[in-house]
Amino acid sequence: MEKRTILTTSSRGLLEDTLPFRLFQKAKRFGVWDPADIDLTQDQKDWAAFNPEQKEAILRLISQFQAGEEAVTRDLLPLMMVIAKEGRLEEEMYLTTFLFEEAKHTEFFRLVLNAIGEHGDLTRYHSPTYNTIFNEILPTAMERLETDHSAEALAEASTVYNMFVEGVLAETGYYSFYQSLEKAGAMPGLLQGIGLLKRDEGRHIAYGTFLLQRLISEQPHIFDLVASKMEQLTPLAIKLNQEGMMEDSPFEVDFEETMNFTMKQLSVRMEILARSKGKRMEEIYKQTESEFGIV
């Protein structure tokens, strides 16, 4: 076994002025919320008042988030282990909060389903495209890290997990929840939880962006690999939207606006990474949270 250096008792100490460490501080301040504290009493009443079409639309969203949060909880560990083996202590410290938050999100959606009395099999809402993403592409990319610790493998994992699943699919899902329920003035507990989830996920996406920027700075060819992967994934995001579309939305959600939101998210992710090309490593580590939209 290779002897390791204990960093925090060396002259190095903790790199407190780096983005990963500051994300860790943000997570301690804003990520410690308890799903069980959210009052779902009104949500139960609103659910009972929904018509079948409204229930179908919201249940599809909840079921996809429920399975998605479980998937990302189960698939994150290989990334954490690679970062730990590389001795990137501050990044590992942040990632401990990342996994905690994903587990908490998994609990939250299950509590919502319990509250509205939905205890049956909801996999009918998981289309072939959904299953391709969450049961094939995501676990394959993450499990690759168990044996392959290369920059290319790390970039693929972060692209699929952070840029696509969190930065595109989840963001589109939040948008759909707000477009449906906020306009209807319904299910305030679910919306409160979505707001807290979105804040947590903002830090996750920021870390993934940072990680890809770091990899691109170290090996510029990684940018082309990331761009190629996003191009491969884009048709799946479009198809997933189409599969979830209802001919007459019971909440009057505009499908075209939702699709435009998805395409904007895809574009924004790549624009941020493109700006990182040519940045020095010091610049990447010193970025502020506000540059990622985190307050």
MODELLER restraints for C-alpha pairs under 7 A, 6 or more apart:
rsr = mdl.restraints
at = mdl.atoms
rsr.add(forms.Gaussian(group=physical.xy_distance, feature=features.Distance(at['CA:7:A'], at['CA:13:A']), mean=5.73, stdev=0.5))
rsr.add(forms.Gaussian(group=physical.xy_distance, feature=features.Distance(at['CA:8:A'], at['CA:14:A']), mean=5.90, stdev=0.5))
rsr.add(forms.Gaussian(group=physical.xy_distance, feature=features.Distance(at['CA:15:A'], at['CA:90:A']), mean=6.97, stdev=0.5))
rsr.add(forms.Gaussian(group=physical.xy_distance, feature=features.Distance(at['CA:17:A'], at['CA:286:A']), mean=6.79, stdev=0.5))
rsr.add(forms.Gaussian(group=physical.xy_distance, feature=features.Distance(at['CA:18:A'], at['CA:285:A']), mean=5.06, stdev=0.5))
rsr.add(forms.Gaussian(group=physical.xy_distance, feature=features.Distance(at['CA:18:A'], at['CA:286:A']), mean=5.37, stdev=0.5))
rsr.add(forms.Gaussian(group=physical.xy_distance, feature=features.Distance(at['CA:19:A'], at['CA:285:A']), mean=5.55, stdev=0.5))
rsr.add(forms.Gaussian(group=physical.xy_distance, feature=features.Distance(at['CA:19:A'], at['CA:286:A']), mean=6.11, stdev=0.5))
rsr.add(forms.Gaussian(group=physical.xy_distance, feature=features.Distance(at['CA:19:A'], at['CA:287:A']), mean=6.12, stdev=0.5))
rsr.add(forms.Gaussian(group=physical.xy_distance, feature=features.Distance(at['CA:19:A'], at['CA:288:A']), mean=6.56, stdev=0.5))
rsr.add(forms.Gaussian(group=physical.xy_distance, feature=features.Distance(at['CA:20:A'], at['CA:90:A']), mean=5.81, stdev=0.5))
rsr.add(forms.Gaussian(group=physical.xy_distance, feature=features.Distance(at['CA:20:A'], at['CA:91:A']), mean=5.21, stdev=0.5))
rsr.add(forms.Gaussian(group=physical.xy_distance, feature=features.Distance(at['CA:20:A'], at['CA:94:A']), mean=6.10, stdev=0.5))
rsr.add(forms.Gaussian(group=physical.xy_distance, feature=features.Distance(at['CA:20:A'], at['CA:207:A']), mean=6.87, stdev=0.5))
rsr.add(forms.Gaussian(group=physical.xy_distance, feature=features.Distance(at['CA:21:A'], at['CA:90:A']), mean=5.25, stdev=0.5))
rsr.add(forms.Gaussian(group=physical.xy_distance, feature=features.Distance(at['CA:21:A'], at['CA:91:A']), mean=6.90, stdev=0.5))
rsr.add(forms.Gaussian(group=physical.xy_distance, feature=features.Distance(at['CA:21:A'], at['CA:94:A']), mean=6.56, stdev=0.5))
rsr.add(forms.Gaussian(group=physical.xy_distance, feature=features.Distance(at['CA:23:A'], at['CA:94:A']), mean=6.42, stdev=0.5))
rsr.add(forms.Gaussian(group=physical.xy_distance, feature=features.Distance(at['CA:23:A'], at['CA:203:A']), mean=6.60, stdev=0.5))
rsr.add(forms.Gaussian(group=physical.xy_distance, feature=features.Distance(at['CA:24:A'], at['CA:93:A']), mean=6.67, stdev=0.5))
rsr.add(forms.Gaussian(group=physical.xy_distance, feature=features.Distance(at['CA:24:A'], at['CA:94:A']), mean=4.51, stdev=0.5))
rsr.add(forms.Gaussian(group=physical.xy_distance, feature=features.Distance(at['CA:27:A'], at['CA:97:A']), mean=6.50, stdev=0.5))
rsr.add(forms.Gaussian(group=physical.xy_distance, feature=features.Distance(at['CA:31:A'], at['CA:101:A']), mean=6.98, stdev=0.5))
rsr.add(forms.Gaussian(group=physical.xy_distance, feature=features.Distance(at['CA:31:A'], at['CA:200:A']), mean=6.16, stdev=0.5))
rsr.add(forms.Gaussian(group=physical.xy_distance, feature=features.Distance(at['CA:35:A'], at['CA:108:A']), mean=5.15, stdev=0.5))
rsr.add(forms.Gaussian(group=physical.xy_distance, feature=features.Distance(at['CA:38:A'], at['CA:189:A']), mean=6.00, stdev=0.5))
rsr.add(forms.Gaussian(group=physical.xy_distance, feature=features.Distance(at['CA:39:A'], at['CA:189:A']), mean=5.71, stdev=0.5))
rsr.add(forms.Gaussian(group=physical.xy_distance, feature=features.Distance(at['CA:40:A'], at['CA:115:A']), mean=6.83, stdev=0.5))
rsr.add(forms.Gaussian(group=physical.xy_distance, feature=features.Distance(at['CA:40:A'], at['CA:189:A']), mean=5.04, stdev=0.5))
rsr.add(forms.Gaussian(group=physical.xy_distance, feature=features.Distance(at['CA:42:A'], at['CA:187:A']), mean=6.31, stdev=0.5))
rsr.add(forms.Gaussian(group=physical.xy_distance, feature=features.Distance(at['CA:43:A'], at['CA:186:A']), mean=6.98, stdev=0.5))
rsr.add(forms.Gaussian(group=physical.xy_distance, feature=features.Distance(at['CA:43:A'], at['CA:187:A']), mean=4.14, stdev=0.5))
rsr.add(forms.Gaussian(group=physical.xy_distance, feature=features.Distance(at['CA:43:A'], at['CA:188:A']), mean=6.43, stdev=0.5))
rsr.add(forms.Gaussian(group=physical.xy_distance, feature=features.Distance(at['CA:43:A'], at['CA:189:A']), mean=6.25, stdev=0.5))
rsr.add(forms.Gaussian(group=physical.xy_distance, feature=features.Distance(at['CA:44:A'], at['CA:115:A']), mean=6.38, stdev=0.5))
rsr.add(forms.Gaussian(group=physical.xy_distance, feature=features.Distance(at['CA:44:A'], at['CA:116:A']), mean=5.32, stdev=0.5))
rsr.add(forms.Gaussian(group=physical.xy_distance, feature=features.Distance(at['CA:46:A'], at['CA:186:A']), mean=6.01, stdev=0.5))
rsr.add(forms.Gaussian(group=physical.xy_distance, feature=features.Distance(at['CA:46:A'], at['CA:187:A']), mean=6.08, stdev=0.5))
rsr.add(forms.Gaussian(group=physical.xy_distance, feature=features.Distance(at['CA:47:A'], at['CA:116:A']), mean=6.58, stdev=0.5))
rsr.add(forms.Gaussian(group=physical.xy_distance, feature=features.Distance(at['CA:53:A'], at['CA:250:A']), mean=6.02, stdev=0.5))
rsr.add(forms.Gaussian(group=physical.xy_distance, feature=features.Distance(at['CA:54:A'], at['CA:250:A']), mean=5.40, stdev=0.5))
rsr.add(forms.Gaussian(group=physical.xy_distance, feature=features.Distance(at['CA:54:A'], at['CA:251:A']), mean=6.98, stdev=0.5))
rsr.add(forms.Gaussian(group=physical.xy_distance, feature=features.Distance(at['CA:60:A'], at['CA:125:A']), mean=5.55, stdev=0.5))
rsr.add(forms.Gaussian(group=physical.xy_distance, feature=features.Distance(at['CA:62:A'], at['CA:109:A']), mean=6.75, stdev=0.5))
rsr.add(forms.Gaussian(group=physical.xy_distance, feature=features.Distance(at['CA:63:A'], at['CA:122:A']), mean=6.21, stdev=0.5))
rsr.add(forms.Gaussian(group=physical.xy_distance, feature=features.Distance(at['CA:63:A'], at['CA:125:A']), mean=6.85, stdev=0.5))
rsr.add(forms.Gaussian(group=physical.xy_distance, feature=features.Distance(at['CA:64:A'], at['CA:126:A']), mean=6.63, stdev=0.5))
rsr.add(forms.Gaussian(group=physical.xy_distance, feature=features.Distance(at['CA:66:A'], at['CA:106:A']), mean=6.00, stdev=0.5))
rsr.add(forms.Gaussian(group=physical.xy_distance, feature=features.Distance(at['CA:66:A'], at['CA:109:A']), mean=5.48, stdev=0.5))
rsr.add(forms.Gaussian(group=physical.xy_distance, feature=features.Distance(at['CA:66:A'], at['CA:110:A']), mean=6.79, stdev=0.5))
rsr.add(forms.Gaussian(group=physical.xy_distance, feature=features.Distance(at['CA:68:A'], at['CA:134:A']), mean=6.74, stdev=0.5))
rsr.add(forms.Gaussian(group=physical.xy_distance, feature=features.Distance(at['CA:69:A'], at['CA:102:A']), mean=6.21, stdev=0.5))
rsr.add(forms.Gaussian(group=physical.xy_distance, feature=features.Distance(at['CA:69:A'], at['CA:105:A']), mean=6.25, stdev=0.5))
rsr.add(forms.Gaussian(group=physical.xy_distance, feature=features.Distance(at['CA:69:A'], at['CA:106:A']), mean=5.09, stdev=0.5))
rsr.add(forms.Gaussian(group=physical.xy_distance, feature=features.Distance(at['CA:70:A'], at['CA:106:A']), mean=5.47, stdev=0.5))
rsr.add(forms.Gaussian(group=physical.xy_distance, feature=features.Distance(at['CA:71:A'], at['CA:134:A']), mean=6.62, stdev=0.5))
rsr.add(forms.Gaussian(group=physical.xy_distance, feature=features.Distance(at['CA:72:A'], at['CA:102:A']), mean=6.86, stdev=0.5))
rsr.add(forms.Gaussian(group=physical.xy_distance, feature=features.Distance(at['CA:73:A'], at['CA:99:A']), mean=6.27, stdev=0.5))
rsr.add(forms.Gaussian(group=physical.xy_distance, feature=features.Distance(at['CA:73:A'], at['CA:102:A']), mean=5.25, stdev=0.5))
rsr.add(forms.Gaussian(group=physical.xy_distance, feature=features.Distance(at['CA:73:A'], at['CA:103:A']), mean=5.71, stdev=0.5))
rsr.add(forms.Gaussian(group=physical.xy_distance, feature=features.Distance(at['CA:75:A'], at['CA:139:A']), mean=5.97, stdev=0.5))
rsr.add(forms.Gaussian(group=physical.xy_distance, feature=features.Distance(at['CA:75:A'], at['CA:142:A']), mean=6.11, stdev=0.5))
rsr.add(forms.Gaussian(group=physical.xy_distance, feature=features.Distance(at['CA:76:A'], at['CA:99:A']), mean=6.96, stdev=0.5))
rsr.add(forms.Gaussian(group=physical.xy_distance, feature=features.Distance(at['CA:78:A'], at['CA:142:A']), mean=6.22, stdev=0.5))
rsr.add(forms.Gaussian(group=physical.xy_distance, feature=features.Distance(at['CA:78:A'], at['CA:143:A']), mean=6.45, stdev=0.5))
rsr.add(forms.Gaussian(group=physical.xy_distance, feature=features.Distance(at['CA:78:A'], at['CA:145:A']), mean=5.66, stdev=0.5))
rsr.add(forms.Gaussian(group=physical.xy_distance, feature=features.Distance(at['CA:78:A'], at['CA:146:A']), mean=5.73, stdev=0.5))
rsr.add(forms.Gaussian(group=physical.xy_distance, feature=features.Distance(at['CA:79:A'], at['CA:142:A']), mean=6.88, stdev=0.5))
rsr.add(forms.Gaussian(group=physical.xy_distance, feature=features.Distance(at['CA:79:A'], at['CA:145:A']), mean=6.59, stdev=0.5))
rsr.add(forms.Gaussian(group=physical.xy_distance, feature=features.Distance(at['CA:80:A'], at['CA:92:A']), mean=6.42, stdev=0.5))
rsr.add(forms.Gaussian(group=physical.xy_distance, feature=features.Distance(at['CA:80:A'], at['CA:95:A']), mean=6.44, stdev=0.5))
rsr.add(forms.Gaussian(group=physical.xy_distance, feature=features.Distance(at['CA:82:A'], at['CA:149:A']), mean=6.41, stdev=0.5))
rsr.add(forms.Gaussian(group=physical.xy_distance, feature=features.Distance(at['CA:83:A'], at['CA:92:A']), mean=6.19, stdev=0.5))
rsr.add(forms.Gaussian(group=physical.xy_distance, feature=features.Distance(at['CA:84:A'], at['CA:92:A']), mean=5.77, stdev=0.5))
rsr.add(forms.Gaussian(group=physical.xy_distance, feature=features.Distance(at['CA:98:A'], at['CA:204:A']), mean=6.66, stdev=0.5))
rsr.add(forms.Gaussian(group=physical.xy_distance, feature=features.Distance(at['CA:101:A'], at['CA:200:A']), mean=6.98, stdev=0.5))
rsr.add(forms.Gaussian(group=physical.xy_distance, feature=features.Distance(at['CA:105:A'], at['CA:197:A']), mean=6.73, stdev=0.5))
rsr.add(forms.Gaussian(group=physical.xy_distance, feature=features.Distance(at['CA:113:A'], at['CA:119:A']), mean=6.97, stdev=0.5))
rsr.add(forms.Gaussian(group=physical.xy_distance, feature=features.Distance(at['CA:129:A'], at['CA:236:A']), mean=6.54, stdev=0.5))
rsr.add(forms.Gaussian(group=physical.xy_distance, feature=features.Distance(at['CA:129:A'], at['CA:240:A']), mean=6.13, stdev=0.5))
rsr.add(forms.Gaussian(group=physical.xy_distance, feature=features.Distance(at['CA:130:A'], at['CA:240:A']), mean=6.61, stdev=0.5))
rsr.add(forms.Gaussian(group=physical.xy_distance, feature=features.Distance(at['CA:138:A'], at['CA:160:A']), mean=6.32, stdev=0.5))
rsr.add(forms.Gaussian(group=physical.xy_distance, feature=features.Distance(at['CA:138:A'], at['CA:161:A']), mean=6.68, stdev=0.5))
rsr.add(forms.Gaussian(group=physical.xy_distance, feature=features.Distance(at['CA:141:A'], at['CA:156:A']), mean=6.39, stdev=0.5))
rsr.add(forms.Gaussian(group=physical.xy_distance, feature=features.Distance(at['CA:141:A'], at['CA:157:A']), mean=5.05, stdev=0.5))
rsr.add(forms.Gaussian(group=physical.xy_distance, feature=features.Distance(at['CA:142:A'], at['CA:157:A']), mean=5.39, stdev=0.5))
rsr.add(forms.Gaussian(group=physical.xy_distance, feature=features.Distance(at['CA:144:A'], at['CA:153:A']), mean=6.81, stdev=0.5))
rsr.add(forms.Gaussian(group=physical.xy_distance, feature=features.Distance(at['CA:145:A'], at['CA:153:A']), mean=6.33, stdev=0.5))
rsr.add(forms.Gaussian(group=physical.xy_distance, feature=features.Distance(at['CA:145:A'], at['CA:154:A']), mean=7.00, stdev=0.5))
rsr.add(forms.Gaussian(group=physical.xy_distance, feature=features.Distance(at['CA:151:A'], at['CA:215:A']), mean=6.45, stdev=0.5))
rsr.add(forms.Gaussian(group=physical.xy_distance, feature=features.Distance(at['CA:152:A'], at['CA:222:A']), mean=6.67, stdev=0.5))
rsr.add(forms.Gaussian(group=physical.xy_distance, feature=features.Distance(at['CA:155:A'], at['CA:212:A']), mean=6.10, stdev=0.5))
rsr.add(forms.Gaussian(group=physical.xy_distance, feature=features.Distance(at['CA:155:A'], at['CA:226:A']), mean=6.71, stdev=0.5))
rsr.add(forms.Gaussian(group=physical.xy_distance, feature=features.Distance(at['CA:156:A'], at['CA:226:A']), mean=6.80, stdev=0.5))
rsr.add(forms.Gaussian(group=physical.xy_distance, feature=features.Distance(at['CA:158:A'], at['CA:208:A']), mean=5.75, stdev=0.5))
rsr.add(forms.Gaussian(group=physical.xy_distance, feature=features.Distance(at['CA:159:A'], at['CA:226:A']), mean=6.35, stdev=0.5))
rsr.add(forms.Gaussian(group=physical.xy_distance, feature=features.Distance(at['CA:162:A'], at['CA:204:A']), mean=6.84, stdev=0.5))
rsr.add(forms.Gaussian(group=physical.xy_distance, feature=features.Distance(at['CA:162:A'], at['CA:205:A']), mean=5.27, stdev=0.5))
rsr.add(forms.Gaussian(group=physical.xy_distance, feature=features.Distance(at['CA:162:A'], at['CA:208:A']), mean=5.27, stdev=0.5))
rsr.add(forms.Gaussian(group=physical.xy_distance, feature=features.Distance(at['CA:163:A'], at['CA:205:A']), mean=6.69, stdev=0.5))
rsr.add(forms.Gaussian(group=physical.xy_distance, feature=features.Distance(at['CA:163:A'], at['CA:269:A']), mean=6.50, stdev=0.5))
rsr.add(forms.Gaussian(group=physical.xy_distance, feature=features.Distance(at['CA:166:A'], at['CA:201:A']), mean=6.94, stdev=0.5))
rsr.add(forms.Gaussian(group=physical.xy_distance, feature=features.Distance(at['CA:166:A'], at['CA:205:A']), mean=6.66, stdev=0.5))
rsr.add(forms.Gaussian(group=physical.xy_distance, feature=features.Distance(at['CA:167:A'], at['CA:205:A']), mean=6.20, stdev=0.5))
rsr.add(forms.Gaussian(group=physical.xy_distance, feature=features.Distance(at['CA:167:A'], at['CA:265:A']), mean=6.84, stdev=0.5))
rsr.add(forms.Gaussian(group=physical.xy_distance, feature=features.Distance(at['CA:168:A'], at['CA:262:A']), mean=6.20, stdev=0.5))
rsr.add(forms.Gaussian(group=physical.xy_distance, feature=features.Distance(at['CA:168:A'], at['CA:265:A']), mean=5.46, stdev=0.5))
rsr.add(forms.Gaussian(group=physical.xy_distance, feature=features.Distance(at['CA:168:A'], at['CA:266:A']), mean=6.15, stdev=0.5))
rsr.add(forms.Gaussian(group=physical.xy_distance, feature=features.Distance(at['CA:169:A'], at['CA:237:A']), mean=6.86, stdev=0.5))
rsr.add(forms.Gaussian(group=physical.xy_distance, feature=features.Distance(at['CA:172:A'], at['CA:261:A']), mean=6.79, stdev=0.5))
rsr.add(forms.Gaussian(group=physical.xy_distance, feature=features.Distance(at['CA:172:A'], at['CA:262:A']), mean=5.84, stdev=0.5))
rsr.add(forms.Gaussian(group=physical.xy_distance, feature=features.Distance(at['CA:174:A'], at['CA:194:A']), mean=6.83, stdev=0.5))
rsr.add(forms.Gaussian(group=physical.xy_distance, feature=features.Distance(at['CA:179:A'], at['CA:253:A']), mean=6.25, stdev=0.5))
rsr.add(forms.Gaussian(group=physical.xy_distance, feature=features.Distance(at['CA:180:A'], at['CA:251:A']), mean=5.26, stdev=0.5))
rsr.add(forms.Gaussian(group=physical.xy_distance, feature=features.Distance(at['CA:180:A'], at['CA:253:A']), mean=6.41, stdev=0.5))
rsr.add(forms.Gaussian(group=physical.xy_distance, feature=features.Distance(at['CA:181:A'], at['CA:187:A']), mean=6.63, stdev=0.5))
rsr.add(forms.Gaussian(group=physical.xy_distance, feature=features.Distance(at['CA:202:A'], at['CA:294:A']), mean=6.78, stdev=0.5))
rsr.add(forms.Gaussian(group=physical.xy_distance, feature=features.Distance(at['CA:206:A'], at['CA:292:A']), mean=5.90, stdev=0.5))
rsr.add(forms.Gaussian(group=physical.xy_distance, feature=features.Distance(at['CA:210:A'], at['CA:284:A']), mean=6.96, stdev=0.5))
rsr.add(forms.Gaussian(group=physical.xy_distance, feature=features.Distance(at['CA:213:A'], at['CA:273:A']), mean=6.34, stdev=0.5))
rsr.add(forms.Gaussian(group=physical.xy_distance, feature=features.Distance(at['CA:213:A'], at['CA:276:A']), mean=5.81, stdev=0.5))
rsr.add(forms.Gaussian(group=physical.xy_distance, feature=features.Distance(at['CA:213:A'], at['CA:284:A']), mean=6.92, stdev=0.5))
rsr.add(forms.Gaussian(group=physical.xy_distance, feature=features.Distance(at['CA:214:A'], at['CA:281:A']), mean=6.66, stdev=0.5))
rsr.add(forms.Gaussian(group=physical.xy_distance, feature=features.Distance(at['CA:214:A'], at['CA:284:A']), mean=6.70, stdev=0.5))
rsr.add(forms.Gaussian(group=physical.xy_distance, feature=features.Distance(at['CA:215:A'], at['CA:222:A']), mean=6.77, stdev=0.5))
rsr.add(forms.Gaussian(group=physical.xy_distance, feature=features.Distance(at['CA:216:A'], at['CA:222:A']), mean=5.24, stdev=0.5))
rsr.add(forms.Gaussian(group=physical.xy_distance, feature=features.Distance(at['CA:216:A'], at['CA:223:A']), mean=5.75, stdev=0.5))
rsr.add(forms.Gaussian(group=physical.xy_distance, feature=features.Distance(at['CA:216:A'], at['CA:277:A']), mean=6.72, stdev=0.5))
rsr.add(forms.Gaussian(group=physical.xy_distance, feature=features.Distance(at['CA:217:A'], at['CA:277:A']), mean=6.49, stdev=0.5))
rsr.add(forms.Gaussian(group=physical.xy_distance, feature=features.Distance(at['CA:217:A'], at['CA:278:A']), mean=6.53, stdev=0.5))
rsr.add(forms.Gaussian(group=physical.xy_distance, feature=features.Distance(at['CA:217:A'], at['CA:279:A']), mean=6.38, stdev=0.5))
rsr.add(forms.Gaussian(group=physical.xy_distance, feature=features.Distance(at['CA:217:A'], at['CA:280:A']), mean=6.68, stdev=0.5))
rsr.add(forms.Gaussian(group=physical.xy_distance, feature=features.Distance(at['CA:217:A'], at['CA:281:A']), mean=6.42, stdev=0.5))
rsr.add(forms.Gaussian(group=physical.xy_distance, feature=features.Distance(at['CA:241:A'], at['CA:259:A']), mean=6.98, stdev=0.5))
rsr.add(forms.Gaussian(group=physical.xy_distance, feature=features.Distance(at['CA:245:A'], at['CA:255:A']), mean=6.87, stdev=0.5))
rsr.add(forms.Gaussian(group=physical.xy_distance, feature=features.Distance(at['CA:289:A'], at['CA:295:A']), mean=6.81, stdev=0.5))
